[in-house]
Amino acid sequence: MEGGNSPSLQLQQLPLATAAVSVQPHTDSFSYKENLIGALLAIFGHLVSSIALNLQKYSHIRLAGSKDPRAYFKTKTWWSGFFLLVLGELGVFSSYAFAPLSLIVPLSAVSVVASAIIGIIFIKEKWKPKEFLRRYVLSFVGCGLAIVGTYLLVTFGPNSHEKMTAENITRHLVSWPFLLYMLVEIIVFCLLLYFYKERNANYIVIILLLVALLGSMTVVTVKAVAGMILVSIQGTLQLDSPIFYIMLVCMIATAIYQATFLAQASQLYDSAQISSIGYILSTTAAISAGATFYLDFMGEDVLHICMFALGCLIAFLGVFLITRNRKKPVPFEPYISMDAMPGMQNMHDKGIAVQPDLKASFSYGALENNDSMPEIYTPATLPIVQEQHGSKGASAPPYRVLEHSKKE
């Protein structure tokens, strides 16, 4: 009896054991569904945000080109763009609660592609077909590469899912890989900040590396905050934990400093360069932070990792080609160009923007006497000095011009 029943007992226990083993991150259909939800939310958010920014830009341009005395925030177009921008950012924020960090961050290439397509559709000039294709061939190729890279990212992205509870986030926060990563990042950040502030190394790579390092911490905290909010909505309250508010404060602080460095970079360099280089550096730093903090690639096979890396490289190349094709803005010169005068220093000498220096009283753009504002706006006068000559018969000049000095 016992010997006859033992095989049946083993056969009955076998499906349970195989079912327990089969519940892996790669075979769980619900995890793929979460990846798809997160990716669609991120794509939707970036697409809506790009449309919103172009609407606000269109509002500014239309007001600048008309005689409308209204401010930009009093127009319906600007407010429509503002509400769409909020909606898009909410979509991107909520996407971090569903999909892994390393999957969501590279999808910001969608905003670059959308901006390029919107720019081509709403172009003002009329081009012939051959000139149009020649002018925008790089944009078309870049959009195609970015779309292919996005497809590879979504298909072969990491499929690790973990509930963002306070206990799990605290465990990741004190793990030795993340502590080592934070030590290296703090050292690199301090060195870059030293060269940027003390050595005046205003290179675009240094500024955008500072932005990327801050952005990596921003996305880590964003995923923690969004995930804890989602778990709280599902029924397990996480908002009463101190780690939630620590992550919230870190998210706000790093986002503010990141925006500050971006504003400084936008004053020195072209927006196309900032978009391409910033996307590459920020995505690389964010993927590294996600792989270290949340262990996104734990348990992934080599094929998925290689295809995901290939998708990132293709998306990087696509964004570079799109931004490479943008026209550089022509700087406005508010003074007379001195290029035609030999030996005269102008704003294009050695790439340094300088005012022409004539070392004279009436040099345009180089005021000698600027002690007070009224003197700047007062028109200069020529002092007239009468001279008495020895011979009355000789004709004396009616006046002579004295050179102004700083004392006068």
Order of alpha helices (4+ residues) and beta strands (2+ residues): alpha-alpha-alpha-alpha-alpha-alpha-alpha-alpha-alpha-alpha-alpha-alpha-alpha
